[in-house]
């Protein structure tokens, strides 16, 4: 999984929160998804502090209000990259 990003400027002590939506995550548990995301970030030589979450399209679409995905990512997220079947959204947790 490759996803080159233009990263925003960070404030000291903060991280970048991103959600990666891709059906490549089908059949993976949380630990497997985090491992794939971590390896992809390392391969892209991204060293900024990033908190990445991975969802399939179906999982992402199924989340509504009163869920973390619905209230934080969908409501506040900004799509920063779309490449084929992969979407990347940046969001800030408040």
C-alpha positions in Angstrom: 0.0 0.0 0.0 1.6 3.3 -1.1 0.2 6.7 -0.3 2.5 9.7 -0.7 1.1 12.6 1.3 1.5 16.3 1.5 1.6 16.7 5.3 0.4 19.8 7.1 2.7 21.7 9.5 2.6 20.3 13.0 2.3 22.1 16.3 4.7 20.9 18.9 3.4 17.9 20.7 0.7 17.1 18.2 0.3 14.4 15.6 -1.5 14.0 12.3 -4.7 11.9 12.4 -5.6 10.2 9.2 -8.1 7.6 8.2 -7.2 5.3 5.3 -10.3 3.9 3.5 -9.4 0.9 1.4 -10.9 -2.6 0.7 -7.3 -3.9 1.0 -8.2 -4.1 4.8 -10.9 -6.8 4.3 -10.1 -9.8 6.4 -7.5 -8.0 8.5 -7.9 -7.5 12.3 -6.9 -4.2 13.9 -3.3 -5.3 14.6 -2.8 -6.4 11.0 -4.1 -3.1 9.8 -1.8 -1.1 12.1 1.1 -3.2 10.9 0.3 -2.6 7.2 -0.1 1.2 7.9 3.1 1.4 9.8 5.1 -0.4 7.1 3.6 1.9 4.4 4.5 5.0 6.4 8.1 3.7 6.9 8.4 2.8 3.2 7.3 6.3 2.3 9.9 7.6 4.7 7.3 9.6 6.7 8.8 10.3 10.1 6.2 12.8 11.4 4.0 11.5 14.2 1.0 10.1 12.5 -2.0 8.2 14.0 -3.4 6.2 11.1 -6.7 4.2 11.2 -7.7 1.8 8.5 -11.3 1.0 7.4 -12.9 -0.8 4.5 -15.4 1.2 2.4 -18.2 -0.9 3.9 -17.0 -0.3 7.5 -16.6 3.4 6.8 -20.0 3.8 5.1 -21.8 1.9 7.9 -20.7 4.3 10.7 -23.1 7.1 11.5 -23.7 9.8 14.1 -22.7 9.0 17.7 -19.7 7.0 16.5 -16.0 8.1 16.3 -16.1 7.7 12.6 -19.3 9.6 12.1 -18.7 12.4 14.6 -15.0 13.0 14.1 -13.8 11.6 10.8 -16.8 12.1 8.5 -17.9 15.4 10.2 -14.5 17.0 10.4 -12.3 15.1 8.0 -10.8 16.5 4.8 -9.9 14.2 2.0 -6.3 14.8 1.2 -5.6 12.0 -1.2 -7.6 9.7 -3.5 -5.7 7.1 -5.6 -7.6 4.3 -7.2 -9.5 2.6 -4.5 -7.7 4.3 -1.6 -9.0 7.4 0.1 -7.1 9.3 2.8 -8.8 11.7 5.1 -7.1 14.0 7.6 -9.0 15.0 10.8 -8.3 16.7 14.1 -9.7 15.2 17.3 -11.0 17.9 19.6 
